[in-house]
Amino acid sequence: MNFNVAVIKGDGIGPEIVTEAQKVLDKAGEKFGFTLSYQEVLMGGCSIDACGEPLTDEAIAVCKKSDAVLLGAIGGNTSTSPWYKLEPSKRPEAGLLKLRKSLNLFANLRPAYLYEELKQACPLKEEITEGGFDMMIMRELTGGLYFGDRKTVVENGVKKAYDSLTYDENEIRRIAKRGFDIAMKRNKKVTSVDKANVLDSSRLWRQVVEEVAKDYPEVTYEHMLVDNCAMQLVRDPKQFDVILTENMFGDILSDEASMVTGSIGMLSSASLNDTKFGLYEPSHGSAPDIAGMNKANPIATILSAAMMLRFSFDLDEAADAIEVAVKKVLEDGYRTVDIMSEGKTQVGTVEMGDLICQRI
């Protein structure tokens, strides 16, 4: 059983963390009887340097022919990198938006899980996080403000900028269905987040979610305004199971949830279309300040690779083994610098990948 994976190592720490994820995937393949064939493609700043644009049509074609895509991180220092002197459509992040749209990756899954071994890294009070928490943020990824019409004009000598936030009912319905489907496999609760007291797009969002909910009588659902949700994530994160929301709200809330866990370096993500195809990447950025220093935490990328096995390839047993191996390494006291605490053993990027491989 072989699967073809397009690999986008990207910029900054991307090549380091993807290499460790591939190492772990290959180890899991040895144990559970599958193989992965990798084809590397360029995206982000490295593609700008090599090809003059953040994502080429040839790279998209390779991704479309693959069974899944594994991505590291893209981008550089926005203050010093020449990539950010280019117009916005030519910058590294434009490649990611183009890839999501080209592959129709409308559903972004971001788990936020507090490991018992890392609870001291959580910035919240211990009484709030007692017993841990485990939530999934389901973010619509190809619509809304990030993909709406935008322009900057001068009116009466004054600059004015416009950004359009639009959703149609079909876009909302498909992400809502995916959110409720995921909830059925978890704790059967959906919190739909919007700003329906202000925005027409949110009022339509709420209406369509209520229609979809009728098809899932076993799932408890609620509506929550986005500002209240941001507060509740730090007040009582245990209340959440699946958070369902639109593109920009999901972008912000998922980063907040990641820091509540103690380190964004621990959080995986998946972006799926309406088949089993998906793009898998860590939730963090390219961290150019530590690139090439063997300091990056590869766990988020390794857990993203486990999500790939689970959601795209139906290799649940192998995915479970990787997740358990990560937990065992943490239980044994090994830490990268971002999650280091007193009494633990600090290791580098490569060593962390080796330790996880040893426990599969």
Buried (B, 14 or more C-beta within 10 A) or exposed (E): EEBEBBBBBBBBBBBBBBBBBBBBBBBBBEEBEBEBEBEBBBBBBBBBEEBEBBBBEEBBEBBEEBBBBBBBBBBBEEEEBEBBEBEEEBBBBBBBBBBBBBBBBBBBBBBBBBBEBBBEBBEBEEEBBEEBBBBBBBBBBBBBBBBBEEEEEEEEEEEEEEEEBBBEEEBBBBBBBBBBBBBBEBBBBBBBBBBBEEBEBBBBBBEBBEEBBEEBEEBBBEBBBBEEBBEBBBEEBBBBBBBBBBBBBBBBBBBBBBBBBBBBBBBBBBBBBEEEBBBBBBBBBBBBEBBEEBBBBBBBBBBBBBBBBBBBBEBEEBBEBBBBBBBBBBEEEBBBBBBBEEEBEBBBBBBBBBBBBEBB
